Amino acid sequence: MTTLDDPRRAAPPPDPTPHAAHTPASHDAPIPAPCATDNTDQVPHTAHSPFDADETAPGRPSMPSTAWQPLGGGEWRSGTAYSDAPPPSQPAPTAPPVPMWHRAVPNRPPRPPLVWLVGVHGGAGVSSLAASLSWAGDAGQRWPARIGLAGDLDSPLVVLVGRSHLRGVNALHRALLAHQARATPAGSQVVGVVTVSDSARPLPIPVAQRREEMEGLAVALGARTWRLGWLEQWRALEPYEMAEWDPAAGGSPVDDGDPTRTPPQPVRLLAEQILTAARIAGARITERAQHGAESASP
């Protein structure tokens, strides 16, 4: 407990040698040696970007030499990899490496995905979402780690997906902490986080509060947050039966009631927002890559 000083407290007794403090020092007195100090605390701290290359860090492959820029239809071109997320303001806590693919993500669609959907636990809903988005890839429960331009390499853009129950929200929070601690593949950029409702009923208050905390961390790391409500139509469908949404494809009001012909409206709205955020993130990565290349050129 902190005790405040009382100004009415009696003054301390006088110094028995009041003139000793004013006695001038002799010029012949030896100069005391300076105390030894530890200079390690005087070294300026340099904040590290979450995507800085560090081959010695566990779970961090070397920094890729290429980045991605979205072109028409979700295609990409190369450049130097840069992160759009701001570096943490203080050293991030250590975290174990996330599960990742140490080769190209299997079951790839014919066209390289613009963004990868990563489930943070089983049953997160990644398969259903990936089946509904023509430009998104299903990475399962592992992060893409081979990021680059060649045909067997992957986009750096990631969207994390989890259910809205406590297990799912906590798993999303742990994944974000791992990304903050640089325990995710080098060059990865979390575009956003999707929480998929696990029930048509409202969330319990503790779970809703936990979700708010998780989403606050996501925003602090430069990511977007989305909530996908309960979809009764999806309960009776396999992922391969679900309609695929393409930004160039048109629709008709007749198809709105048939999830095998067009995705439900909440899914279409979510798809448009993810696509916009992914394109913006890719454009910023390429802009920084071009700026870095111009600065490095003689």
N, C-alpha and C positions, 0 to 999 in steps of 0.2 A: 504494500500500500504506500502511495506517495504522500509524504507529509509536507505541508506548506509551512514556510518560515513565518513566525509570528514577529511583527515589527516591534512589539512591546517587550520582547525577550531582553533580559539584562545584557549589557555590553560585556564582552570578554575582559578578563583582568588585564591590566597593562603589562607590557613587556618589561621584565626586570632590567633589560639592557636597551633602553629606548634609542640610544644613539648608535648602536652597533649596525643597524641597517643602513645608516647614513655615512659610515666610515668609508672613505674612498679606498679602492683596491690598490695595492702596491703594484708599481709597474714591473717589479721584479718577480711577481707571482707567476708561476707557470700557467700557461693556458691549458684548460682541461681538454682532454682528447674527445673528439665527437663520439657520441654513442653510435654503436653499430645499428644499422637499420636494415630492414628487409626490403630490397628494392622491387620485389616481385609485385607488391601492391601498387607500385607506381607505373606499371606498364599499362598503357591505355587499352581498354577493352574494345574489341571490334565485334560488332554484332554480325552474326552469320545469317545469311539468307537460308531459309529452309531447304533450298535447292543447291547450296554450294557443294562442289565436288569434294568428297572425303572418302577415299577408298579404304581408309582404316576403320571407319565407323561401321558397326555391325549392321547388316541388312541394307547397306547403301552401295549399289553398283556405282561404277565410275560415271562421272558426268557425261551425258551423251553430247555428241558434237553437232546434233541437228535438233531443230525444233519444228513446229508445224504452223501453218497458216491456212485457215479455211478458205477454199475457193468455192466455186459453184458446185452444189450437190454434195458438199461435205468432203471434198478433196483437199489435199494439203501440199505444201511445198516446204523446202528445208530452210534452215537458218541456224543460228547459235541458240542454245537453250537458255532461256531466262525465265524467272518466276514473276508473275504479276502480283503475288501476295506479298504484303510488307513483311520484313523480318521481325521476329519477336523483340519486344523492348528489353527483355532480360533473358539470360541463359535459360533455355527450356529444360525441363526435367528429362532425365533419361527414360527411355521406354524400350521394350523389346521390339525387334523388327516385326512388321506386319507380315502376314502370309502373302507371298508374291510368286508370280510366274517367272522362273529363271530362263524361260524360252518364250517365244511368241505365244500369245494367248491362243489356245486351240479353239476349234469350232468357229473359225472366223467367217464373217459374211463375205460375199464376193467383193464388195467395195470396202476398203479400209474404213473402219468406224471413225466418225468425228469425235466421239466421246465414249469412254468405257463406263459401264455401270458395274459397280463393285458392291456385292452384298456383304454386310458386316457380320452376318450370321445366317444359318440355314433358314429357308422359308421367308426371306426378306421381301420377295416379290420381284427380284431382278429378271427372272425368265419372262414373266408376264410383261414387264415394262419394255424389255429389249425386243420382245416379239411385236410390240405395238409401235416401236420407233424405228423407222427404216435406216436411220443414220447412226444408231447407237449399237454398241457391242456388249455382249454378255460376258463379263470376265469372271463370273462365278463369285467365289469368296476369296479371290486372290487379286492383288494389285498387279497391273502390267508393269514389268520391270525393264523390258528391252525396248527402249524408246528411241526412235530414230526415223529415217526416211525410207529405208529399204523395204521391200515387200513383206518381209517377215518381222518387221518392227512395228511398234504400236504408238498410238497417239498419247501425248502426255496428259490429256484432259480426263479427269475422273469425276464421276458423281457417285457419292456413297448412298446406299439404300438400306433402310432398316425399318422394322415394324414399330408401331407406336406403343407396344407394351414395354414394361420396365427393362426386360432383357435387351430388346432392340435398341432402346434409347441409350442404355448404358454402353452397348457395343458401339454405337455411333460416337459416343463421347470418347471412348478409348481410342477409336480410330483417329479422331481429330487430335487427341493428345499425342499419339504416335507421329502424326504428320508434323505437329508443332515441334516435337523433339527430334525431327529429322530421322525417324526410323522407318520412313517410307522410301520407295525407289527414287533415286536422284532424277530430277526433272519433272516429277509428278506435280500436277496442279489440281487441287480440289476445286472444281467449278461450283459445286453445290452439294447439298444434303437433302435427300427425300425421305420423309417419314410417311410410311404407308399404314393407314389405319388397320388395326387388327380386329376391329369390331365396329358395329354401328352405334354402340353406346358411347356416351362421353367418357373421357379418360378420368381415372381417379386423380384427385388433386395432387398427391405426391408424384405421380407419373407426369402429369402436366407440368409441374414445376421443374422436374428433372429435364423434360424436353426443352423448356425455356432456357435452362442453363446450357444444354448442349447446343442449341441454336445460337446462343450468345457467343459461344466459343467459335462456332463456324463463321459467324459474321466478323469476329475479331481477326480471323485468319484470312479474310477476304473472300469467303465463299457465300453463295446464296443459299437460302433455305426454302424448301417447299413441303407442303403437306397434302398428301393425296387421300381423299376420304374413302370411306367404305364403298366398294363396288359389288353390288349383289350380282350383277351380270357375269362377273368373272368366276363366280363359284362353280358355274356349270360348264366352264370351258377349259380345255387344255391350251397351253401357250401357242401351239401350232394352229389352233382354230381362231385365234384372236386376229382381228383386223389390224393391218399395219398402217401407221400414219406417215404420210410423206408431205413435206411442205408444198411440193409442186402439184400434188393430187387434189382434185376438187371433190366435193361431196354434195349430197342432196339430202333434203329433209327426210326422204324415205329411208335413208340408211341410218339415221340417228338412233332408231330403236333397235337396230340389229348389230350387236357387238362383233359379229363375224364379218360385217361389211364395212364398218367404220368404228374406230375406238369411241368409247363413251366421251362425252364432252369434257369432263374433268381431266381425262387423259390427254385430249387434244390441247387443252389450255396449258397443261404442264409441259407437254412436248414443245409447244411454241416458246415457252419461257426458257426451257433448258437449251433449246437450239440457239436462241438469241444470246444467252449468257456464254455458251461455248464459242460462238463465233467472235464475240467481243474479246474473250480471253485469248483465243488464238491470234487475233489481230494484234493484241497488245504484245504477245510474246514475239511475234515477228517484227513489230516495230522496234522493240528493244534490241532484238538481234541485229537488225539493220543498223541501228544507232551504234551498237557496239562494234560492228564491222567497220563502219565509217571512222570511228575513233581510233581503231587499231591500224587502219591503213596509213602508210607514210604520206 
